[in-house]
Amino acid sequence: MAIMLLVRHGRTRANAQGILAGWTAGIGLDEHGQRQVERVATRLAGTPVATVMSSPLQRCQETALALVQSQESPPSLRTVEDLGECRYGGWTGRPLKELATEPLWKDVQTRPSRVRFPDSADFAGESMPQMQQRAVSAVRTIDAEVSERHGPGAIWVAVSHGDVIKAVLADAAGISLDHFQRLLVDPASVSIVRYAREQTFLVRTNDSGSDPVDLTALAAAAAASDADHAEVGGGAGTV
């Protein structure tokens, strides 16, 4: 199968101010966030990326565009609705300090599998399990498509949001959604997942370093592993 890089968008003014931006329109990267994105784009510039998929929200679109433009052969960029932020409904646009006083806050931190965010006149809510289900389904579908089109070991990028990436990583690691808050996903960080035929590998999480992300060996190993499976399957008369 392919290799998936999960990149969180760079910092926004809402992040800096402790505001839950959610699906609020017009939330782009601040100056610090732009610098973060430039650094991660530089780190990935030497890694051939087959395609970049992005949340529709502005902060992710800006991040994704920087990654595309840093590549020697710019890959395609596609917007995927299901990579969008969790739909926080009536919590959208409110300060985190204020939300921390809400009774629902404790469940968000300790029992997110039971949480559904309330609808409001301006923003629909959804449950955290719904968010995880749509995000995991999206990345697994895309991963299979990338592998089929570009070959095993192909590398692609999903640009998304903190809670969404944590939910995908929890699924990859076999961690209950109720424990996904144990995972940290900082702005402009890189996490890496490989969905192999028999199991999922959590290769890297929350990498905000400065070294280039070199996946040459991992991509070669992934391609060789898939080739071995194909050869064995063909010899056994199975698919």
C-alpha positions as CSV (number, residue, x, y, z in Angstrom):
1,M,0.0,0.0,0.0
2,A,0.9,3.7,-0.1
3,I,2.5,5.8,2.7
4,M,0.4,8.6,4.2
5,L,1.7,11.8,5.7
6,L,-0.7,13.6,8.0
7,V,0.2,17.3,8.2
8,R,-1.6,19.7,10.5
9,H,-2.1,23.2,9.3
10,G,0.2,26.0,10.6
11,R,-0.8,28.3,13.4
12,T,-3.7,30.7,13.0
13,R,-4.6,33.8,15.0
14,A,-7.5,31.7,16.5
15,N,-4.9,29.1,17.8
16,A,-2.8,31.9,19.3
17,Q,-5.8,33.5,21.0
18,G,-7.3,30.2,22.3
19,I,-10.4,30.3,20.1
20,L,-12.1,27.2,18.8
21,A,-12.2,28.1,15.1
22,G,-14.0,25.0,13.8
23,W,-15.7,25.7,10.5
24,T,-15.5,29.5,10.8
25,A,-14.7,30.9,7.3
26,G,-11.7,33.1,6.7
27,I,-9.3,31.7,9.3
28,G,-6.0,31.7,7.6
29,L,-2.4,31.3,8.8
30,D,-0.8,34.0,10.9
31,E,2.8,35.1,10.3
32,H,4.1,32.5,12.7
33,G,2.0,29.8,11.0
34,Q,3.3,30.8,7.6
35,R,6.9,30.4,8.8
36,Q,5.9,27.0,10.3
37,V,4.5,25.9,6.9
38,E,7.5,27.1,5.0
39,R,9.7,24.9,7.3
40,V,7.6,21.8,6.9
41,A,7.4,22.4,3.1
42,T,11.2,22.6,3.0
43,R,11.5,19.4,5.1
44,L,9.3,17.5,2.6
45,A,10.7,19.1,-0.6
46,G,13.1,16.2,-1.2
47,T,10.3,13.6,-0.7
48,P,8.4,12.9,-4.0
49,V,4.7,13.3,-3.2
50,A,2.2,11.7,-5.5
51,T,-0.8,13.9,-4.4
52,V,-1.9,16.2,-1.7
53,M,-5.4,16.1,-0.2
54,S,-6.7,18.9,2.0
55,S,-9.5,19.9,4.3
56,P,-11.6,22.6,2.6
57,L,-10.8,25.2,5.3
58,Q,-8.6,28.1,4.5
59,R,-5.8,27.3,7.0
60,C,-5.4,23.9,5.5
61,Q,-5.6,25.0,1.9
62,E,-2.8,27.5,2.5
63,T,-0.7,24.8,4.1
64,A,-1.4,22.3,1.3
65,L,-0.5,24.8,-1.4
66,A,2.8,25.5,0.2
67,L,3.6,21.8,0.2
68,V,2.6,21.4,-3.4
69,Q,4.7,24.4,-4.5
70,S,7.8,23.1,-2.7
71,Q,7.9,19.9,-4.8
72,E,10.2,19.6,-7.8
73,S,7.3,18.1,-9.7
74,P,4.2,19.7,-8.1
75,P,1.6,17.0,-7.4
76,S,-2.1,17.4,-7.7
77,L,-4.0,19.1,-4.9
78,R,-7.6,18.0,-4.1
79,T,-10.1,19.2,-1.5
80,V,-11.7,16.5,0.6
81,E,-14.7,17.5,2.7
82,D,-14.2,14.6,5.1
83,L,-10.8,15.8,6.1
84,G,-12.4,19.0,7.4
85,E,-12.4,20.0,11.1
86,C,-14.7,18.4,13.6
87,R,-18.1,20.1,13.5
88,Y,-18.2,21.8,16.9
89,G,-21.6,23.4,16.3
90,G,-22.5,25.8,19.1
91,W,-19.0,25.7,20.4
92,T,-17.6,27.3,17.2
93,G,-15.9,30.6,17.7
94,R,-15.9,30.5,21.5
95,P,-12.8,30.8,23.8
96,L,-11.4,27.6,25.1
97,K,-11.2,29.0,28.6
98,E,-14.9,29.6,28.5
99,L,-15.6,26.1,27.0
100,A,-13.6,24.5,29.8
101,T,-16.4,25.5,32.2
102,E,-19.0,23.7,30.2
103,P,-20.2,20.3,31.6
104,L,-19.5,18.7,28.2
105,W,-15.8,19.7,28.4
106,K,-15.0,16.9,30.8
107,D,-16.5,14.3,28.4
108,V,-14.5,15.8,25.5
109,Q,-11.3,15.2,27.5
110,T,-12.1,11.8,29.0
111,R,-15.0,10.2,27.2
112,P,-15.1,11.6,23.7
113,S,-16.8,8.5,22.3
114,R,-20.0,9.8,24.1
115,V,-19.7,13.4,22.9
116,R,-21.9,15.1,20.3
117,F,-21.5,18.8,19.9
118,P,-24.7,20.8,19.9
119,D,-26.1,22.4,16.7
120,S,-26.5,26.1,16.5
121,A,-28.2,28.5,14.1
122,D,-24.9,29.0,12.2
123,F,-23.0,25.7,12.6
124,A,-24.1,22.1,12.6
125,G,-22.7,19.8,15.3
126,E,-21.5,16.2,15.0
127,S,-20.4,13.5,17.4
128,M,-16.7,12.7,17.8
129,P,-17.2,9.1,16.7
130,Q,-18.8,10.5,13.5
131,M,-15.8,12.7,12.9
132,Q,-13.4,9.8,13.4
133,Q,-15.5,7.5,11.2
134,R,-15.6,9.9,8.2
135,A,-11.9,10.8,8.5
136,V,-10.7,7.3,8.8
137,S,-12.9,6.1,5.9
138,A,-11.6,9.0,3.7
139,V,-7.9,8.4,4.3
140,R,-8.2,4.6,3.9
141,T,-10.1,5.1,0.6
142,I,-7.6,7.6,-0.7
143,D,-4.7,5.5,0.4
144,A,-5.9,2.6,-1.6
145,E,-6.6,4.8,-4.6
146,V,-3.0,6.3,-4.5
147,S,-1.5,2.8,-4.2
148,E,-3.5,1.6,-7.2
149,R,-2.7,4.6,-9.3
150,H,0.9,5.3,-8.3
151,G,2.1,1.9,-7.1
152,P,2.9,0.5,-3.7
153,G,5.2,2.7,-1.6
154,A,3.8,5.9,-3.2
155,I,3.7,8.8,-0.8
156,W,0.8,11.2,-0.3
157,V,-0.1,13.9,2.1
158,A,-3.4,14.7,4.0
159,V,-3.6,18.2,5.4
160,S,-6.1,18.4,8.2
161,H,-6.7,19.5,11.8
162,G,-5.6,18.5,15.2
163,D,-8.6,16.5,16.4
164,V,-9.1,14.9,13.0
165,I,-5.5,13.8,12.8
166,K,-5.5,12.5,16.4
167,A,-8.6,10.5,15.6
168,V,-6.9,8.9,12.5
169,L,-3.8,8.2,14.5
170,A,-5.8,6.6,17.3
171,D,-7.4,4.3,14.8
172,A,-4.0,3.4,13.3
173,A,-2.6,2.6,16.7
174,G,-5.6,0.6,17.8
175,I,-6.3,3.1,20.6
176,S,-9.9,3.7,21.8
177,L,-11.3,7.1,20.8
178,D,-11.7,7.7,24.6
179,H,-7.9,7.8,24.8
180,F,-7.2,9.9,21.7
181,Q,-6.5,13.0,23.8
182,R,-3.2,11.3,24.9
183,L,-1.9,12.0,21.4
184,L,-0.4,15.4,20.6
185,V,-0.5,16.9,17.1
186,D,1.1,20.4,17.0
187,P,0.6,22.9,14.2
188,A,2.6,22.1,11.1
189,S,3.7,18.7,12.5
190,V,4.1,15.5,10.4
191,S,2.7,12.1,11.3
192,I,3.2,9.0,9.2
193,V,0.9,6.0,8.8
194,R,1.3,3.0,6.5
195,Y,-1.7,0.7,5.9
196,A,-0.1,-2.6,5.1
197,R,-2.0,-5.7,3.9
198,E,-2.0,-7.4,7.3
199,Q,-1.6,-4.6,9.8
200,T,-1.2,-0.9,10.2
201,F,2.1,0.8,11.0
202,L,2.3,4.0,13.0
203,V,5.6,5.2,11.7
204,R,5.9,8.7,13.2
205,T,3.7,11.1,15.2
206,N,3.8,14.8,15.9
207,D,7.2,15.4,14.2
208,S,8.0,19.1,14.3
209,G,11.7,18.8,13.9
210,S,14.0,20.4,11.3
211,D,15.5,17.5,9.5
212,P,14.3,16.5,6.0
213,V,11.7,13.8,6.0
214,D,13.5,11.0,4.1
215,L,11.1,8.1,3.3
216,T,13.3,6.5,0.6
217,A,13.9,3.3,2.6
218,L,10.4,3.0,3.9
219,A,8.9,3.5,0.4
220,A,11.3,0.8,-1.0
221,A,10.4,-1.6,1.8
222,A,6.7,-1.0,1.2
223,A,7.0,-1.6,-2.5
224,A,9.0,-4.8,-1.9
225,S,6.6,-6.1,0.7
226,D,3.6,-5.6,-1.6
227,A,5.5,-7.3,-4.5
228,D,6.3,-10.3,-2.3
229,H,2.6,-10.6,-1.3
230,A,1.6,-10.4,-5.0
231,E,4.1,-13.1,-5.9
232,V,2.9,-15.4,-3.2
233,G,-0.7,-14.8,-3.9
234,G,-0.2,-15.4,-7.6
235,G,1.6,-18.7,-6.9
236,A,-1.2,-19.9,-4.7
237,G,-3.8,-19.0,-7.3
238,T,-5.4,-16.4,-5.1
239,V,-5.9,-12.6,-5.3
